[in-house]
Amino acid sequence: MSKIKEKFTELEAKNEKALIAYIMAGFPNEKSTLITVKGLVKGGVDIIELGFPFSDPLADGPVIQNASTISLEKGTKINNFFNIVKKIRKETDIPLILMTYTNILYHKGYSKFISDAKKAGIDGFILPDMSIEESKEYIQAAKNKADTIFLISPNTSKTRIQKIAKASTGFLYLVAVFGTTGVKTGIKKYTLNAIKEVKNQTKGKIPVGIGFGVSTPDDVKTYVKAGADAVIVGSAYLKLIEKTSQNQLESKITSFTKSLKKQTRL
């Protein structure tokens, strides 16, 4: 059983849903990333998504694009990223997901990249631009090594949901809004309907996580009540990191995480 699957099994036994935090590795620097991870773990986060910066992040809004640009300017390369992961692994065994874009893996070769990532301590991958039609080599390379988490949207057809769910392991990522990531206001009725529809389609075979535009404890509460198995918060964390001094960062991240995590307990 993968580390991510184990986490969902553990949470189910406790009648809790998963809080997943997204942060950009190397933003605004490596030290801040490691401090943030400490705060997340202290705050009770269940899974961490570590973003690896990419020059053309199609799925991301301005907050994550800015973090990606700063991380790249600071010189974050894949070797730096793997070193950060290894340092995190010395502190915690929390499930870690690498979120980046297909070209990063393709350039190095899927098998080589996934093997290196696994050795560093990565448990799964989210590639927003990886289409199911072109995923055969990627899925094969990740098999028995790491989870492949695919994305669906509120308007994905029933037949396509089933196809994507079948290829996904760890959890299925439902995008909450039409558009890119970012801190948005207001939860859409179509999103709540989509959660119910996807849960009906997947019939409990795979957890369903929801992300994009989730930024407050109330957002988390609403999505958990609607049936989401995991709630993913990203841009809100990056905004907090950006405006907080390094000496206050751990405590601020811990406090915010606790407020979010509280809403995942049923």
C-alpha positions as CSV (number, residue, x, y, z in Angstrom):
1,M,0.0,0.0,0.0
2,S,1.3,3.4,-0.9
3,K,2.0,6.0,1.8
4,I,-0.8,8.2,0.4
5,K,-3.3,5.4,0.5
6,E,-2.2,4.5,4.0
7,K,-2.9,8.1,5.1
8,F,-6.4,8.0,3.7
9,T,-7.0,4.6,5.4
10,E,-5.7,6.1,8.7
11,L,-8.0,9.2,8.4
12,E,-11.0,7.1,7.6
13,A,-10.5,5.1,10.8
14,K,-10.5,8.5,12.7
15,N,-13.5,9.8,10.8
16,E,-11.4,12.6,9.3
17,K,-10.8,14.0,5.8
18,A,-7.4,15.0,4.5
19,L,-6.0,18.5,4.6
20,I,-3.4,18.8,1.8
21,A,-1.2,21.9,1.6
22,Y,0.6,23.1,-1.6
23,I,3.8,25.1,-1.3
24,M,6.4,26.0,-3.9
25,A,9.8,24.6,-3.2
26,G,12.5,27.3,-3.0
27,F,9.9,30.1,-2.4
28,P,11.1,32.6,-1.4
29,N,14.2,30.5,-0.5
30,E,15.1,27.0,0.7
31,K,15.2,27.9,4.4
32,S,11.6,29.3,4.2
33,T,10.4,26.1,2.6
34,L,11.9,24.0,5.4
35,I,10.4,26.3,8.1
36,T,7.0,26.2,6.3
37,V,7.1,22.4,6.3
38,K,7.8,22.3,10.0
39,G,4.8,24.6,10.6
40,L,2.6,22.5,8.4
41,V,3.5,19.3,10.2
42,K,3.0,21.0,13.6
43,G,-0.4,22.3,12.4
44,G,-1.6,18.8,11.6
45,V,-1.5,18.8,7.8
46,D,-2.0,15.3,6.3
47,I,-0.2,15.5,2.9
48,I,2.1,18.1,1.4
49,E,2.3,19.0,-2.3
50,L,5.6,20.4,-3.2
51,G,5.6,22.5,-6.3
52,F,8.7,22.4,-8.6
53,P,8.9,25.7,-10.6
54,F,8.2,25.7,-14.3
55,S,8.6,28.6,-16.7
56,D,5.1,28.2,-18.2
57,P,2.7,27.0,-15.4
58,L,-0.6,26.8,-17.4
59,A,-2.8,25.7,-14.6
60,D,-1.6,28.3,-12.1
61,G,-2.9,31.7,-11.3
62,P,-0.8,34.8,-10.5
63,V,0.1,33.8,-6.9
64,I,1.7,30.4,-7.9
65,Q,3.1,31.9,-11.1
66,N,4.9,34.5,-9.0
67,A,6.2,31.9,-6.5
68,S,7.4,29.8,-9.4
69,T,9.2,32.8,-11.0
70,I,10.9,33.7,-7.7
71,S,12.0,30.1,-7.1
72,L,13.5,29.9,-10.6
73,E,15.3,33.2,-10.1
74,K,16.8,31.9,-6.9
75,G,18.2,29.0,-8.9
76,T,16.0,26.1,-7.9
77,K,16.8,23.2,-10.1
78,I,15.8,19.6,-9.8
79,N,18.9,18.6,-7.8
80,N,18.1,21.4,-5.3
81,F,14.5,20.2,-5.1
82,F,15.5,16.6,-4.4
83,N,17.9,17.9,-1.7
84,I,15.0,19.8,-0.1
85,V,12.9,16.6,-0.2
86,K,15.7,14.6,1.5
87,K,16.0,17.3,4.3
88,I,12.2,17.1,4.8
89,R,12.5,13.3,5.0
90,K,14.9,13.6,7.9
91,E,12.3,15.5,9.9
92,T,9.0,13.7,8.9
93,D,7.6,10.8,7.0
94,I,4.5,12.7,5.9
95,P,3.3,11.8,2.4
96,L,4.9,14.1,-0.2
97,I,3.5,14.8,-3.7
98,L,5.5,16.5,-6.4
99,M,3.4,18.9,-8.5
100,T,5.0,20.1,-11.7
101,Y,4.6,19.9,-15.5
102,T,5.1,17.0,-17.8
103,N,8.0,18.4,-19.7
104,I,10.2,18.3,-16.5
105,L,9.8,14.5,-16.3
106,Y,9.8,13.9,-20.1
107,H,13.1,15.8,-20.5
108,K,14.9,13.5,-18.0
109,G,13.0,10.4,-19.0
110,Y,10.0,9.2,-16.9
111,S,11.6,6.1,-15.4
112,K,14.8,8.0,-14.4
113,F,13.0,11.0,-13.0
114,I,10.4,8.9,-11.0
115,S,13.2,6.6,-9.7
116,D,15.3,9.6,-8.5
117,A,12.2,11.3,-7.0
118,K,11.2,8.1,-5.1
119,K,14.8,7.8,-3.8
120,A,14.6,11.4,-2.5
121,G,11.3,10.7,-0.7
122,I,8.5,11.6,-3.2
123,D,5.3,9.5,-2.9
124,G,3.2,10.7,-5.8
125,F,2.9,13.1,-8.7
126,I,0.4,15.7,-10.0
127,L,1.1,16.8,-13.6
128,P,-1.8,19.2,-14.6
129,D,-0.9,19.0,-18.3
130,M,-0.6,15.2,-18.5
131,S,-3.5,14.0,-20.6
132,I,-4.8,10.6,-20.1
133,E,-4.3,9.8,-23.8
134,E,-0.6,10.4,-23.5
135,S,0.0,8.9,-20.1
136,K,0.8,5.2,-20.8
137,E,4.6,5.6,-20.5
138,Y,4.3,7.8,-17.4
139,I,1.9,5.4,-15.6
140,Q,4.1,2.4,-16.5
141,A,7.2,4.2,-15.1
142,A,5.4,5.1,-11.9
143,K,3.9,1.7,-11.3
144,N,4.7,0.3,-7.8
145,K,6.9,3.4,-7.2
146,A,4.7,6.4,-6.8
147,D,1.0,7.4,-7.1
148,T,-0.2,9.1,-10.3
149,I,-2.8,11.7,-9.4
150,F,-4.9,13.0,-12.3
151,L,-7.1,16.0,-12.6
152,I,-10.8,16.3,-13.6
153,S,-13.0,19.4,-13.7
154,P,-16.7,20.0,-13.0
155,N,-17.6,19.5,-16.6
156,T,-15.6,16.3,-17.3
157,S,-18.0,13.7,-18.8
158,K,-19.0,10.6,-17.0
159,T,-17.2,8.2,-19.3
160,R,-14.0,10.4,-19.0
161,I,-14.3,10.5,-15.2
162,Q,-14.3,6.7,-15.1
163,K,-11.3,6.5,-17.5
164,I,-9.3,9.1,-15.5
165,A,-10.2,7.5,-12.1
166,K,-9.0,4.2,-13.4
167,A,-5.6,5.6,-14.2
168,S,-5.3,7.6,-10.9
169,T,-3.9,6.2,-7.7
170,G,-3.6,8.0,-4.3
171,F,-6.6,10.2,-5.0
172,L,-8.5,11.9,-7.8
173,Y,-8.0,15.6,-8.0
174,L,-11.2,17.6,-8.7
175,V,-10.6,21.1,-9.9
176,A,-13.1,23.3,-8.0
177,V,-13.4,26.1,-10.6
178,F,-13.2,26.7,-14.3
179,G,-9.8,28.5,-14.7
180,T,-6.5,28.6,-12.9
181,T,-5.5,28.3,-9.3
182,G,-5.8,31.2,-6.9
183,V,-7.6,32.6,-3.9
184,K,-11.2,33.2,-5.0
185,T,-14.3,34.2,-3.2
186,G,-17.5,32.2,-3.2
187,I,-18.1,28.5,-3.6
188,K,-20.0,27.6,-6.8
189,K,-23.1,25.4,-6.8
190,Y,-21.7,23.6,-9.8
191,T,-18.7,22.5,-7.7
192,L,-20.7,21.1,-4.9
193,N,-22.8,19.2,-7.5
194,A,-19.6,18.0,-9.2
195,I,-18.3,16.5,-5.9
196,K,-21.5,14.5,-5.5
197,E,-21.4,13.4,-9.1
198,V,-17.8,12.3,-9.0
199,K,-18.4,10.4,-5.7
200,N,-21.3,8.6,-7.4
201,Q,-19.1,7.7,-10.3
202,T,-16.1,6.5,-8.4
203,K,-18.2,4.5,-5.8
204,G,-15.6,4.8,-3.1
205,K,-12.8,3.1,-5.1
206,I,-10.6,6.2,-4.9
207,P,-10.6,9.2,-2.6
208,V,-11.7,12.5,-4.2
209,G,-9.8,15.7,-3.4
210,I,-10.8,19.2,-4.3
211,G,-8.5,22.1,-4.9
212,F,-8.1,25.5,-6.7
213,G,-9.5,28.6,-5.0
214,V,-9.8,27.0,-1.5
215,S,-8.5,29.5,1.0
216,T,-10.5,29.6,4.3
217,P,-11.6,27.2,7.1
218,D,-15.2,27.8,5.9
219,D,-14.2,26.7,2.4
220,V,-12.8,23.5,3.9
221,K,-15.9,22.9,6.0
222,T,-18.2,23.4,3.0
223,Y,-16.3,21.0,0.8
224,V,-16.0,18.3,3.5
225,K,-19.8,18.6,4.1
226,A,-20.3,18.1,0.4
227,G,-18.4,14.8,0.5
228,A,-14.8,15.7,-0.5
229,D,-12.3,13.2,0.9
230,A,-9.5,15.8,0.8
231,V,-9.3,19.5,0.5
232,I,-6.2,21.2,-1.1
233,V,-5.1,24.7,-0.1
234,G,-2.3,26.4,-2.1
235,S,-2.4,30.0,-3.0
236,A,-3.5,31.0,0.5
237,Y,-0.4,29.4,2.0
238,L,1.9,31.2,-0.6
239,K,0.3,34.6,0.3
240,L,0.9,33.9,3.9
241,I,4.5,32.9,3.3
242,E,5.1,36.1,1.2
243,K,3.8,38.5,3.8
244,T,5.4,36.8,6.9
245,S,8.9,37.4,8.3
246,Q,11.0,34.3,8.5
247,N,11.2,34.4,12.3
248,Q,7.4,34.3,12.6
249,L,6.8,31.9,9.7
250,E,6.6,28.6,11.5
251,S,4.1,29.8,14.1
252,K,1.9,31.6,11.5
253,I,1.8,28.5,9.3
254,T,1.1,26.2,12.3
255,S,-1.8,28.4,13.4
256,F,-3.4,28.7,9.9
257,T,-3.0,24.9,9.3
258,K,-4.7,24.1,12.7
259,S,-7.7,26.3,11.7
260,L,-8.0,24.5,8.4
261,K,-7.5,21.0,9.8
262,K,-10.1,21.5,12.5
263,Q,-12.8,21.6,9.7
264,T,-11.8,18.2,8.4
265,R,-12.8,16.4,11.5
266,L,-16.3,15.1,11.2
